[in-house]
């Protein structure tokens, strides 16, 4: 299993970034996927999750209405569209493969069995 994130970088407050996670080594379309992040000096936290079909999505309250998780099962790729970015969104962002198909359990990091290496997002003027 390999998960490779990309798309991070520096953005201004109010700006946008789109993260991608290229998956390989497993049947991507059979598993829920998630995004987590770890701000500097803080614990890892849940950001968003999506069911195996993409029909159901879940978000942390802190990003609801600003971020959108999606997936392209034909391309084995997970996305996170981040809009209206705030300085507090600064973090290392990770994608994770869930153990199951549904999105709700994927919000718990304990239900993920593989993780990418992370991509840094910095929001600053």
SENU-602121 format. One record per atom (N, C-alpha, C): chain; x, y, z negated. Coordinates in steps of 0.02 Angstrom, whole numbers, plus 50000, padded with zeros to 5 digits. Example, Ala and Ser with C-alpha at 12.3 -4.5 7.8 and 13.67 -1.06 7.14 Angstrom:
# SENU-602121
+--------+-------+-------+-------+
| drenke |     u |     v |     w |
+--------+-------+-------+-------+
|      A | 50660 | 49716 | 49610 |
|      A | 50615 | 49775 | 49610 |
|      A | 50660 | 49835 | 49610 |
|      A | 50642 | 49888 | 49646 |
|      A | 50684 | 49947 | 49643 |
|      A | 50645 | 50002 | 49606 |
+--------+-------+-------+-------+
//
This chain:
# SENU-602121
+--------+-------+-------+-------+
| drenke |     u |     v |     w |
+--------+-------+-------+-------+
|      A | 50042 | 49940 | 50000 |
|      A | 50000 | 50000 | 50000 |
|      A | 50044 | 50062 | 50000 |
|      A | 50027 | 50108 | 50044 |
|      A | 50063 | 50172 | 50046 |
|      A | 50014 | 50229 | 50054 |
|      A | 50023 | 50280 | 50014 |
|      A | 49982 | 50340 | 50017 |
|      A | 50030 | 50399 | 50023 |
|      A | 50023 | 50439 | 50076 |
|      A | 50069 | 50494 | 50088 |
|      A | 50029 | 50559 | 50096 |
|      A | 50038 | 50604 | 50047 |
|      A | 50003 | 50668 | 50049 |
|      A | 50042 | 50719 | 50090 |
|      A | 50007 | 50765 | 50118 |
|      A | 50038 | 50821 | 50153 |
|      A | 49990 | 50880 | 50153 |
|      A | 50016 | 50938 | 50173 |
|      A | 49974 | 50997 | 50178 |
|      A | 49980 | 51047 | 50122 |
|      A | 50018 | 51030 | 50071 |
|      A | 50028 | 51077 | 50016 |
|      A | 50071 | 51136 | 50037 |
|      A | 50076 | 51184 | 49993 |
|      A | 50117 | 51243 | 50007 |
|      A | 50097 | 51302 | 49965 |
|      A | 50117 | 51360 | 49987 |
|      A | 50101 | 51422 | 49951 |
|      A | 50041 | 51456 | 49983 |
|      A | 49993 | 51475 | 49942 |
|      A | 49934 | 51510 | 49966 |
|      A | 49921 | 51569 | 49921 |
|      A | 49890 | 51620 | 49949 |
|      A | 49871 | 51678 | 49909 |
|      A | 49804 | 51665 | 49875 |
|      A | 49791 | 51697 | 49820 |
|      A | 49725 | 51692 | 49789 |
|      A | 49670 | 51710 | 49839 |
|      A | 49619 | 51668 | 49840 |
|      A | 49565 | 51677 | 49889 |
|      A | 49578 | 51642 | 49955 |
|      A | 49637 | 51615 | 49963 |
|      A | 49655 | 51581 | 50025 |
|      A | 49632 | 51509 | 50027 |
|      A | 49653 | 51474 | 50079 |
|      A | 49633 | 51404 | 50089 |
|      A | 49692 | 51361 | 50108 |
|      A | 49686 | 51298 | 50090 |
|      A | 49733 | 51246 | 50111 |
|      A | 49694 | 51182 | 50124 |
|      A | 49720 | 51140 | 50168 |
|      A | 49689 | 51075 | 50179 |
|      A | 49742 | 51021 | 50167 |
|      A | 49729 | 50979 | 50118 |
|      A | 49774 | 50924 | 50103 |
|      A | 49751 | 50862 | 50142 |
|      A | 49799 | 50821 | 50161 |
|      A | 49786 | 50757 | 50193 |
|      A | 49822 | 50702 | 50156 |
|      A | 49794 | 50642 | 50159 |
|      A | 49825 | 50583 | 50129 |
|      A | 49820 | 50527 | 50179 |
|      A | 49876 | 50508 | 50207 |
|      A | 49878 | 50453 | 50255 |
|      A | 49886 | 50387 | 50218 |
|      A | 49841 | 50341 | 50230 |
|      A | 49840 | 50277 | 50193 |
|      A | 49860 | 50220 | 50239 |
|      A | 49895 | 50172 | 50212 |
|      A | 49914 | 50112 | 50250 |
|      A | 49924 | 50054 | 50202 |
|      A | 49922 | 49994 | 50230 |
|      A | 49936 | 49935 | 50189 |
|      A | 49875 | 49904 | 50156 |
|      A | 49816 | 49931 | 50168 |
|      A | 49755 | 49903 | 50141 |
|      A | 49697 | 49925 | 50186 |
|      A | 49639 | 49895 | 50175 |
|      A | 49580 | 49912 | 50215 |
|      A | 49549 | 49976 | 50186 |
|      A | 49571 | 50032 | 50214 |
|      A | 49552 | 50098 | 50188 |
|      A | 49477 | 50106 | 50182 |
|      A | 49440 | 50082 | 50231 |
|      A | 49367 | 50092 | 50233 |
|      A | 49330 | 50052 | 50180 |
|      A | 49365 | 50011 | 50141 |
|      A | 49332 | 49969 | 50091 |
|      A | 49338 | 49997 | 50020 |
|      A | 49371 | 50053 | 50011 |
|      A | 49384 | 50077 | 49944 |
|      A | 49368 | 50152 | 49936 |
|      A | 49343 | 50168 | 49877 |
|      A | 49336 | 50238 | 49859 |
|      A | 49406 | 50269 | 49852 |
|      A | 49409 | 50334 | 49860 |
|      A | 49472 | 50370 | 49854 |
|      A | 49462 | 50433 | 49812 |
|      A | 49516 | 50457 | 49784 |
|      A | 49512 | 50515 | 49740 |
|      A | 49571 | 50561 | 49751 |
|      A | 49561 | 50623 | 49728 |
|      A | 49615 | 50671 | 49720 |
|      A | 49620 | 50688 | 49646 |
|      A | 49680 | 50690 | 49622 |
|      A | 49696 | 50713 | 49554 |
|      A | 49749 | 50767 | 49560 |
|      A | 49759 | 50805 | 49507 |
|      A | 49812 | 50855 | 49508 |
|      A | 49843 | 50860 | 49439 |
|      A | 49905 | 50883 | 49437 |
|      A | 49940 | 50894 | 49374 |
|      A | 49969 | 50964 | 49374 |
|      A | 49938 | 51010 | 49339 |
|      A | 49965 | 51078 | 49334 |
|      A | 50030 | 51078 | 49294 |
|      A | 50072 | 51127 | 49302 |
|      A | 50136 | 51129 | 49265 |
|      A | 50125 | 51127 | 49190 |
|      A | 50158 | 51080 | 49157 |
|      A | 50154 | 51075 | 49085 |
|      A | 50089 | 51047 | 49058 |
|      A | 50046 | 51021 | 49102 |
|      A | 49982 | 50995 | 49080 |
|      A | 49973 | 50923 | 49101 |
|      A | 49919 | 50893 | 49075 |
|      A | 49904 | 50824 | 49093 |
|      A | 49872 | 50821 | 49163 |
|      A | 49877 | 50762 | 49192 |
|      A | 49844 | 50750 | 49256 |
|      A | 49768 | 50755 | 49246 |
|      A | 49734 | 50783 | 49296 |
|      A | 49662 | 50791 | 49291 |
|      A | 49628 | 50772 | 49357 |
|      A | 49566 | 50751 | 49350 |
|      A | 49525 | 50732 | 49408 |
|      A | 49506 | 50795 | 49448 |
|      A | 49505 | 50789 | 49514 |
|      A | 49484 | 50843 | 49558 |
|      A | 49421 | 50823 | 49597 |
|      A | 49425 | 50768 | 49634 |
|      A | 49369 | 50748 | 49677 |
|      A | 49375 | 50674 | 49694 |
|      A | 49318 | 50642 | 49707 |
|      A | 49317 | 50572 | 49728 |
|      A | 49264 | 50563 | 49782 |
|      A | 49274 | 50510 | 49821 |
|      A | 49228 | 50496 | 49876 |
|      A | 49219 | 50421 | 49882 |
|      A | 49158 | 50400 | 49896 |
|      A | 49144 | 50329 | 49903 |
|      A | 49174 | 50302 | 49967 |
|      A | 49171 | 50235 | 49975 |
|      A | 49206 | 50204 | 50031 |
|      A | 49178 | 50224 | 50099 |
|      A | 49113 | 50241 | 50102 |
|      A | 49084 | 50263 | 50165 |
|      A | 49089 | 50338 | 50174 |
|      A | 49102 | 50373 | 50119 |
|      A | 49102 | 50446 | 50122 |
|      A | 49034 | 50476 | 50107 |
|      A | 48984 | 50434 | 50093 |
|      A | 48916 | 50459 | 50082 |
|      A | 48908 | 50494 | 50015 |
|      A | 48949 | 50476 | 49966 |
|      A | 48944 | 50506 | 49899 |
|      A | 49009 | 50539 | 49880 |
|      A | 49003 | 50599 | 49853 |
|      A | 49062 | 50636 | 49831 |
|      A | 49052 | 50662 | 49759 |
|      A | 49106 | 50672 | 49724 |
|      A | 49104 | 50693 | 49655 |
|      A | 49160 | 50744 | 49644 |
|      A | 49146 | 50794 | 49603 |
|      A | 49194 | 50848 | 49593 |
|      A | 49201 | 50867 | 49520 |
|      A | 49260 | 50888 | 49501 |
|      A | 49268 | 50920 | 49436 |
|      A | 49232 | 50987 | 49437 |
|      A | 49206 | 51007 | 49380 |
|      A | 49170 | 51070 | 49377 |
|      A | 49214 | 51129 | 49399 |
|      A | 49278 | 51124 | 49386 |
|      A | 49323 | 51179 | 49401 |
|      A | 49332 | 51192 | 49476 |
|      A | 49316 | 51143 | 49518 |
|      A | 49325 | 51151 | 49590 |
|      A | 49260 | 51147 | 49629 |
|      A | 49206 | 51131 | 49595 |
|      A | 49142 | 51123 | 49629 |
|      A | 49122 | 51188 | 49665 |
|      A | 49102 | 51180 | 49728 |
|      A | 49083 | 51238 | 49768 |
|      A | 49141 | 51270 | 49805 |
|      A | 49203 | 51251 | 49787 |
|      A | 49262 | 51279 | 49820 |
|      A | 49301 | 51226 | 49860 |
|      A | 49302 | 51166 | 49834 |
|      A | 49339 | 51111 | 49866 |
|      A | 49291 | 51062 | 49898 |
|      A | 49314 | 51029 | 49951 |
|      A | 49273 | 50977 | 49984 |
|      A | 49317 | 50918 | 50001 |
|      A | 49297 | 50860 | 49976 |
|      A | 49333 | 50798 | 49992 |
|      A | 49298 | 50764 | 50050 |
|      A | 49337 | 50734 | 50094 |
|      A | 49309 | 50698 | 50151 |
|      A | 49358 | 50644 | 50172 |
|      A | 49335 | 50601 | 50215 |
|      A | 49378 | 50546 | 50239 |
|      A | 49361 | 50530 | 50311 |
|      A | 49411 | 50505 | 50347 |
|      A | 49402 | 50480 | 50415 |
|      A | 49426 | 50408 | 50414 |
|      A | 49379 | 50362 | 50410 |
|      A | 49398 | 50291 | 50405 |
|      A | 49429 | 50265 | 50469 |
|      A | 49415 | 50296 | 50524 |
|      A | 49447 | 50275 | 50587 |
|      A | 49521 | 50294 | 50589 |
|      A | 49538 | 50347 | 50552 |
|      A | 49608 | 50370 | 50550 |
|      A | 49643 | 50352 | 50485 |
|      A | 49608 | 50316 | 50440 |
|      A | 49638 | 50298 | 50376 |
|      A | 49665 | 50359 | 50338 |
|      A | 49626 | 50412 | 50338 |
|      A | 49650 | 50474 | 50309 |
|      A | 49598 | 50505 | 50263 |
|      A | 49622 | 50529 | 50207 |
|      A | 49582 | 50564 | 50157 |
|      A | 49600 | 50638 | 50160 |
|      A | 49551 | 50681 | 50150 |
|      A | 49563 | 50753 | 50154 |
|      A | 49537 | 50788 | 50091 |
|      A | 49566 | 50847 | 50079 |
|      A | 49540 | 50892 | 50027 |
|      A | 49545 | 50962 | 50055 |
|      A | 49487 | 50991 | 50072 |
|      A | 49484 | 51060 | 50094 |
|      A | 49477 | 51104 | 50032 |
|      A | 49524 | 51150 | 50024 |
|      A | 49524 | 51192 | 49964 |
|      A | 49515 | 51265 | 49987 |
|      A | 49460 | 51295 | 49966 |
|      A | 49445 | 51364 | 49983 |
|      A | 49442 | 51406 | 49919 |
|      A | 49443 | 51471 | 49928 |
|      A | 49439 | 51518 | 49871 |
|      A | 49488 | 51498 | 49816 |
|      A | 49549 | 51485 | 49836 |
|      A | 49599 | 51461 | 49789 |
|      A | 49613 | 51512 | 49734 |
|      A | 49628 | 51486 | 49675 |
|      A | 49643 | 51527 | 49616 |
|      A | 49712 | 51508 | 49590 |
|      A | 49745 | 51552 | 49555 |
|      A | 49810 | 51534 | 49526 |
|      A | 49807 | 51472 | 49483 |
|      A | 49752 | 51460 | 49450 |
|      A | 49746 | 51401 | 49408 |
|      A | 49739 | 51336 | 49447 |
|      A | 49734 | 51341 | 49513 |
|      A | 49735 | 51281 | 49555 |
|      A | 49806 | 51257 | 49569 |
|      A | 49855 | 51296 | 49548 |
|      A | 49925 | 51277 | 49557 |
|      A | 49939 | 51211 | 49522 |
|      A | 49963 | 51161 | 49559 |
|      A | 49974 | 51095 | 49532 |
|      A | 50006 | 51050 | 49584 |
|      A | 50028 | 50993 | 49561 |
|      A | 50048 | 50939 | 49606 |
|      A | 49986 | 50897 | 49618 |
|      A | 49968 | 50890 | 49681 |
|      A | 49906 | 50855 | 49699 |
|      A | 49922 | 50784 | 49724 |
|      A | 49885 | 50736 | 49696 |
|      A | 49896 | 50666 | 49713 |
|      A | 49832 | 50636 | 49742 |
|      A | 49840 | 50593 | 49792 |
|      A | 49783 | 50552 | 49812 |
|      A | 49791 | 50483 | 49780 |
|      A | 49735 | 50450 | 49769 |
|      A | 49737 | 50386 | 49735 |
|      A | 49685 | 50339 | 49765 |
|      A | 49702 | 50276 | 49768 |
|      A | 49657 | 50224 | 49791 |
|      A | 49620 | 50195 | 49731 |
|      A | 49554 | 50192 | 49736 |
|      A | 49515 | 50163 | 49682 |
|      A | 49515 | 50086 | 49688 |
|      A | 49497 | 50054 | 49633 |
|      A | 49493 | 49980 | 49633 |
|      A | 49429 | 49957 | 49666 |
|      A | 49379 | 50000 | 49669 |
|      A | 49314 | 49981 | 49695 |
|      A | 49290 | 50027 | 49751 |
|      A | 49226 | 50019 | 49767 |
|      A | 49198 | 50055 | 49824 |
|      A | 49163 | 50119 | 49806 |
|      A | 49136 | 50123 | 49745 |
|      A | 49095 | 50181 | 49728 |
|      A | 49138 | 50238 | 49703 |
|      A | 49111 | 50299 | 49713 |
|      A | 49151 | 50358 | 49697 |
|      A | 49153 | 50378 | 49624 |
|      A | 49098 | 50365 | 49588 |
|      A | 49095 | 50388 | 49518 |
|      A | 49151 | 50359 | 49475 |
|      A | 49161 | 50293 | 49477 |
|      A | 49217 | 50265 | 49437 |
|      A | 49285 | 50291 | 49459 |
|      A | 49290 | 50312 | 49522 |
|      A | 49354 | 50336 | 49547 |
|      A | 49374 | 50402 | 49514 |
|      A | 49329 | 50433 | 49477 |
|      A | 49345 | 50495 | 49442 |
|      A | 49389 | 50481 | 49381 |
|      A | 49393 | 50420 | 49361 |
|      A | 49434 | 50399 | 49304 |
|      A | 49500 | 50371 | 49331 |
|      A | 49554 | 50401 | 49312 |
|      A | 49620 | 50381 | 49338 |
|      A | 49634 | 50307 | 49323 |
|      A | 49605 | 50281 | 49270 |
|      A | 49617 | 50211 | 49252 |
|      A | 49588 | 50163 | 49304 |
|      A | 49542 | 50189 | 49345 |
|      A | 49511 | 50147 | 49397 |
|      A | 49546 | 50153 | 49464 |
|      A | 49605 | 50186 | 49465 |
|      A | 49645 | 50190 | 49525 |
|      A | 49707 | 50146 | 49517 |
|      A | 49724 | 50110 | 49571 |
|      A | 49780 | 50064 | 49565 |
|      A | 49841 | 50084 | 49606 |
|      A | 49833 | 50131 | 49652 |
|      A | 49891 | 50155 | 49691 |
|      A | 49887 | 50230 | 49698 |
|      A | 49946 | 50261 | 49697 |
|      A | 49951 | 50334 | 49698 |
|      A | 50003 | 50355 | 49750 |
|      A | 49991 | 50414 | 49778 |
|      A | 50041 | 50444 | 49822 |
|      A | 50095 | 50479 | 49781 |
|      A | 50142 | 50509 | 49815 |
|      A | 50197 | 50543 | 49781 |
|      A | 50180 | 50615 | 49762 |
|      A | 50127 | 50641 | 49790 |
|      A | 50104 | 50708 | 49773 |
|      A | 50128 | 50761 | 49822 |
|      A | 50089 | 50814 | 49827 |
|      A | 50107 | 50872 | 49868 |
|      A | 50093 | 50934 | 49826 |
|      A | 50141 | 50980 | 49825 |
|      A | 50136 | 51038 | 49782 |
|      A | 50093 | 51092 | 49814 |
|      A | 50047 | 51119 | 49773 |
|      A | 50007 | 51176 | 49793 |
|      A | 50021 | 51232 | 49744 |
|      A | 50041 | 51289 | 49770 |
|      A | 50055 | 51348 | 49729 |
|      A | 50012 | 51406 | 49754 |
|      A | 49974 | 51434 | 49708 |
|      A | 49930 | 51490 | 49725 |
|      A | 49956 | 51552 | 49688 |
|      A | 49981 | 51598 | 49727 |
|      A | 50012 | 51657 | 49697 |
|      A | 50014 | 51714 | 49748 |
|      A | 50009 | 51775 | 49723 |
|      A | 50015 | 51833 | 49767 |
|      A | 50087 | 51857 | 49769 |
+--------+-------+-------+-------+
//
